[in-house]
């Protein structure tokens, strides 16, 4: 009985945490405890260098997180004119990308106003470039469009009903050329879900090419493109993404349950 009462009192039944309780203070503590003890989170001019010949980003001095390195390498290789980070949190990835690629227009959105305030505290240069954005809401024409839209540790937390599929569909409507997903690939069947969304007509792209994008620091991601991308291996299954990882039975079971909730397209009765 107590468990039933507790379950009904929760606002977000299946998400990893209540977004409204994910405050700037708690996020800042996580940055300092989990990231900044091992990596440089904020880079200044000259700290980072992109090598077009190898497609690698080099960090002078302290290393940067492998996920951030992958994002910067994807931006450098794809050379978009505009980039948007959906779920920008404390703004470090966005600000470092602006430092490394000053000629690219950068914007960011996040569901939490407190996190956006933290981003502006850490990076005042983001003023006017970030705003409130909830990917699980219906698409808004007010969201900045960009050639490349990426997420980093965002969709992996969303499990309420089919909210992560709504978020995926929104990303592909916001992006005009590429979507980069830097996520825990055991939390959702991203490849399966994307192909189902494509077949059901839920993606605002005429064609969909999926690739596994490996960063030079060891991180891996999904790169979705409207046109083929050279020198990348096509991504056919979620198993390709999880290759070499120690499987989590709980997370994979939850991923299967999330995928099973989706009803796609318009299947005649």
C-alpha positions, 0 to 999 in steps of 0.5 A: 500500500505504501509503495502504491501511494508513493508511486502515485505521488511522483510527478514523473513516474518513470524518469530518472529524476524529477527535473524540477528538483534538479537544481543549479546547486545540485548540478554544480556539485555534480560538475565539481565532483564528477567532472572537474576532478578529472577533466577541464570543464571550461577552456579558454582561447588556445586551450583547444585545437582542432586538426582537420587532417585527423579530425581530432581535437587536442587539449593543451594542458588538462584533458577534456571529457571524452564526450565533449571531445567527441562533440567538438570533433563532430562539429569540426568535421561536419563544419555546420554554419549553425549548431544547437545543443538541446539540453545544454545544462551548465553550458560548458560544451556550448561555450567551449565550442564557441571558443574553438569555432568562433565563426559558427553560430551557437545556441542552446536550450534547457528545460531547467531555468536554474540550469540556464542561470548556472550556464550564464554564471559560468559563461556570461558570453552565452547571454542571448544564446540560450533559452528554455526548451522542453523537448518533450513538448510539441515542437515550437517554431520559436526554437532556434533551427540549426544544421547540427543539433546535438544532445549530451546525456539528455534523452537517456534520462527520459522514460515517461510514456513515449516522451523520448520518442517525442523528443527524438522527433522534435530534434529532427524537426529542429535540425536541417542536416545532422542530429548527434546523440551522445547518450548512454546507449543502454537506456534506449534502443535508439537505432530501433526507435529511430527506424520505427519513427522514420517508417511511421512518418514521424521524422521531418526528414526525407532520408535518414542515414545512421552512423556510429561516430567514435571520438578520439577520446573513446566516446561513441555516439549516433550521428544521423544525417540527411545525406551520406557521410564519408568515412563512417560505418553505417549503423544498422543495430543497437548492438553495434553501439553496445559492442564491447560494453558490459550489458545492464540487464535492468537498463536493457529491459527498460529500453525494451519496455520503452520501445514497446510503448510506441504506436507508429504511423497510421495503421488502418483498422 
